[in-house]
Amino acid sequence: MALFQYKAMNPAGRLAGGQMEAVNPADLELRLARMGLDLIRSREVKRRVHSFGHKRITRQDLIGFLFHLEQLSKAGVPILEALSDLRDTIEHPRFREVIASIIESIEGGASLSDALAQHPGVFDEVMVNLIRAGETSGELSAVLANLTETLKWQDDQIRQIKTLMIYPAVIAVVMTAVILFIMTYIVPQLVKVIEDMGQALPLHTRILIATSDFFVDYWYLIIALPVALFAGLKYAVRVSPSARFTVDDLKLRVWIIGPLLKKTILARFAHFFALMYGSGITVLECVRVSEEIVGNAAIKDAIHRAGGQISDGASISQSLEYAGLFPPLVLRMVRVGENTGALDRALANVSYFYSRDVEDAVARLQKAIEPAITLVLGAILGWVMISVLGPLYDLVASVQI
């Protein structure tokens, strides 16, 4: 469908504008009429990804949408009426237009899952497949409730990842700023006093002076080089699949951060796999969809290889073992789940196990970072003080003699 910029008027005579997807201008006029708006003029526009001033649909918006849809569905309200109520009560203009489009598609004979699939930028493939499974099994309300809880869980996971990645980065920036200040302002002031004494300087003092001179002469490189490297790496990852695979693989190998990131991604994989498998989606389809949600090229490749093993007749536990992702304890849990017919419950336990492990590790890491910063800054200040006070002490001692 095309995207149209429109200007319309509501029953109160007030002008309203926005963007909406439609097949053609006549279809746009019909869609707006169902929203109680009279079309004044419209024009087709090119699609843009998150243009300036265009509020995107967030995960919190989806959580509210799914929660209210689940409550209305559980109360026995027909899906079209439930969607109409949501369209009239949601304040987000873009989301309101998406819901209006979904209503139009359902009235045209599409199922709810098919209507949602027409908006891949809002409803991902996991959500569409789960809702399709809920429609098939007659357990749509239960699926909507599970999706709501899953999105909340995903919010927690993303918060942990942000804490894992951003907190050390912020600390590194602060430490760099402090070190720059010490080396470019404090140390040069003290060096003048030392050099005026005219005596031989010890090695650690000469190293301090050389380090300070480097910071003073090349401070712009110290600041610009990491930024340039980050921008270049980000560009390479975007244009080169091999570069992205290499970077994603390195992320998993970084000391401390890598293992935690891997556990977080595998927790997400196990959680969504369990959710889809428990809803009746086939194993191969679960594997295929899971490849797209892990967000790491190296792990995606491993899951893809595991899917190939499953399609060749291997068990899930054997395939995961072949992929080299999970430790023996987790593989044993999956194997037990396969043998008992409770694979979804076993994978849910894996997700819980990893989530708790990551949460505890992040908490410990946060507690350990502050003393580490104190030690590093203390060591730098101690080096500066010893390098400055040492020659002064030697001078005073020689005068006394």
N, C-alpha and C positions, 0 to 999 in steps of 0.2 A: 504493500500500500504506500501511497505518496504521503508526504507531510505537508500540511497546509497551515499558513498563518492566516488567522481570521479576525474579523471585527464583527461583533454581534450585539444585540440588544436584548435585555431581560424583560420580563413582564412589567417591571416597575419603570421601564424607560431608561435604565442606566446602561451605558456601554460596557461591554466586556470583550476582552481580547485574549488571544493565546494561540497555541499550536495544537493540531489534532491530526491523527492519521485517518485517511479516508481513501476510497478507491478513486473518486473523482469529485468535482465540486457539488454535484447533486447528492452524492452519498454524504458529503460533509454537511450539507444543509439538513439532511434527514437526521443525522446524528445530533446536530445542535438542537434541532427541534425537539428531540426526545429529552434533551436537557433543559427544555423551556427557554431556548434562545432563538432569536430570529436573526439569520445571517444577513449582514449588510454587504460585506465584501470579503474576498479571500484571494490568496495567491499561493502557489506552490513554492516551497522553499527547500533548499538542500539540507540534508541531515548533517548535524554537527554534534560532536561528542562533547557534552558538558560545556556549552557555550557560556560566555561570561554573563552573569545575571540569571542564568537558567537553573533553577533549583532542582537538583537531582533527587530521585526517589531513594531514600536511605533504607537500611535494614530495619530501623525502628518503624518506618512507615509500613514495611511489609509485615512486621510483627503485629502491629495494630490491625492491619487489614485481615490477616489470617485469623487472629483471635476473634474478631467480631464476626467474620464469616463462619467460623466454627461454632460460635455461640448461637447464631441465627439458624444455622443448619441443624444443630442439635435440638433447637426448639421447634423444629418442623417447618420453618419458613422456607418456601420454595427458593431455589438458588437465584432465579431472576429477581424476585422481590428482595432477597437479601443483598444482591449486588446493587439494585436500585437504591436501597436505603443507604448503603455505603457510599455510593456516588453522590448522594445528596448531602451527606454529612461530612465527608472528607474535605478538609480545607486546602490540601495540596493541589494546585491547579493542574499540574502535569499528571498526577496520579488519578485525579477525577476524570481527565480525558481518556486515560488508559482503561479505567473501569467502564466508561461509556462505550468504548470500542469493544470491550469484552462482552458487554450486554448485547451489542449489535450482532456480534458473531454468534452468540448463543441463540438469539432470536432467528438467525439465518440457518440454524440447524446444526451448528458445531457444538461439541461437548465442552465442558468447562476447561478440561486439560488442553484441548485443541485451541480454544480461544486464548488461553494463557500462553501457549506456545507461539502465538503470533507476536508476542512482545518479549523476545529473548533478552533484551537489555534490562528487563524488570524481573522476569520470572525465569530462573535458570533451569537447566535440563533436569536436575535432580528433583526440583519442585514439581515440574510438569509430569515427570514419570511417576512420582509418588501419588499425585492427585489422580492420574489416569488409573493407577492400580486401585486407589480408593473407590473410584467410580465403578470399576469392574467388580470389586468385591462387595460393594454396598457399604463400605466402612469409611465414607468420605469424612464424616465428623471426626473420627479417630485419627485419620491421616492429617487433617488440618490441625488437630491438637498436637500431634507429634511434630509437625512442621514448626509450629509456634515455639515449642520447647527447644527444638533443634536450632532455630535462629537465635534464641536467647543463649544457648550453649555456644554457638558460633561467635556471638558477640564477646563472650568471656574468653574464647580462644584467641580472637583477634587482639583483645586487650592484653593478653599474656604475651603475644608475639610483639606487640608494640613496646611493651615494657622491656621485653628481652632485647630488642634491637635499639630502641630509642634511648633508654636510660644510660647504657654505657656510652653511646655516641655523645649525649649531652655532657656527661662527665668528662669525656675526652676533650670536648671543645672547651669546657671550663678550665681544665688543667692546662691545655695549650695556651689559653689566654693568660693564665697566671704565670706560666713559665716565660711567655713572651714579655710580660711586664717586668718580671724579675731580671731577665737577661738584657733587655733593651733600655731599662730605666734605672733599676736599683744597682745592678752590678757596675755599669759604667761610672756611676757616682762614687762607688767605693774604690774602683780601680784607680781613679785619679789620686786618691790618698795613698794607695800602695805604691804607685809609680813615682810619686814625689819623694818617697823615702830613699830611692836610689840604691837599693841593696838587691842582692841576688834573691830571686823568688823561687820557692819550691815548685816541684812539678805540678801538683794539684792546683796551685794558684795560676800557673801559666796555662793549664788546660781550661780553667774557668775563664781567664781573659780571652783565650782563643774562641771559646764557645760563645761568649758574650759578643765578641767582634763579628762572628758569623751571623748571629741573630740580628745585630744592628745593620749589617751590610745586606743581608738577604732575607729580611723579615717578610718581604712581599712574596718570595718564593715559598717560604714555609706556609703561608696562608693560601696562596693560589694553587700550588702544586696538588694538594689533596683534592681541592675542588675540581681542578681540571681532570685529574685521574678519575674521580667519581663520575663526572659528566661523560668522559670518553667511554668508561666502562658501561655506563647506562645506555649509551648510544649503540655500542657494540652488541649488548644483550638484546636490544630491540631489533636490530637488523640481521643478526647472525644466530641461527639456531645452535650452531656448535659452540659459540661463545656463551650463549645462555646456559647450555648444558654444563660447560666447564665451570661457570660462576656458581650455578646452583649446586653442583657437586662439591665445590670448595666451601660453600656455606655450611654444608653438612659436616665438614671436617675441621672447621675452626674450633680451637680449644674452648671448652666450656659451652660457648654459644651453639656450636654445631650439633652436639648430641641433644640439647634441649629443643632446638628447632626441628630436628628429625622426629623426636617424640611427639611434638605438637602436630606435625603434618600427619604422622601415622595415626594419631588419635582421631584426627578429622576423617582420615580414610576409613578407619574401622567404624566410626560412628555412622557415617553416611552409608557405608556398605551394609551395616546391620539394619539400618532404617529401611533401606530399599529391599533387602532380602526378606525382612520380616513382613513387608507389604506385598510379597508375592512376585517381585521382579526376579527374572532369571539371573543366575550367577554371572553369566557372560555379559549380560546387560549391566549388571552392577559393577563389574570390573571396568567395562568401557566408560561408563559415566564417571566412575571414581577417578579415572585417569585425568579427567578435566578439572577436578576440584582440588587436587593436592597443591597446585601452584608451585611445583618444583619439577624442572625438566628431568633431573636425575631419578627422582622417585617415580615420576610418570613413566619413564622408560622401564624401570624395574617392574611396575605394575603391569605394563603392557606385555612384558615378557612372561609374567606370571599368567596373564590371560591366555597367551599362546599355549602355555603348558596345559591349562585347564581345557581349552578347546581340543587338545590332543588326547584328552582322557585322564590327565593327572588329577589328583585330589587338590582341594584348595590349600591344605596345609603343605603338601609337597610342592605346589607351585610357589607359595610364599617363601618356602625354604630355599627353593631354587633362585628366587629373586634376591635373596640375601638381605632382606629388609628387617625381618623380625627376629628377636632373640629366641633361644630354645623354649623358654617358659611360655612365651606367647604362642609359639607354634604348637606346643602341647595343648594349650587351651583351645585353639582352633581345631586341633585334631579330635579332642574330646567332644567339641560341639558338633563336628561332622558325624561322629559315631552315634551320638545321642539324638541327633535331629534337632539340636538347639543351637545352630550356628549363629543365628542373630544374637542370642543371649551371650554366647561366648565372645563375639566381636564387640558387643556392648561393654562387656567386662574389660576387654583389652583397651577400649577407648577410655573407660573410667580409670583404669590402672595408669595409663599414660598421662591423662589429664591431671590426676592427683600428683603424679611424680613431677610433672612440669611445674605445677603450681607451687609445690614445696621447694623445688630447686630454684625457681625465680625468687621466692621469698628469702631463701638462704643467700642467693647471689646479691640481692639488694642490701642485706645486712653486712655482707663481706666487702662490698664496694667502698663503703664509707671509711672503714679502717684502712683499707688499701690506699685510698686517696690521701688519708692523713699520713701514712708512712712514706708515700712517694714525695709529697710536698715537704714533709719533715726532712727527708733525706736530701732534697735539693737545697732547702734552706740551711741545713747543717753543713753541706758542702760549701755553700757560699760563705757562711760565717767562719768556718775553719780556714778557708782559703784567704779570707781577709784578715781575721784576727791573728792567724799564725805569724805572718810577717810582722804585724804590729807588736806582738809579744816578743818576737826575736829582737826587734829594734829596742824595746824597753829593756830587755835583758842585757843587751850589749852596752847600753848607756849606763846601766847600774854598775856593770863590771868596770 
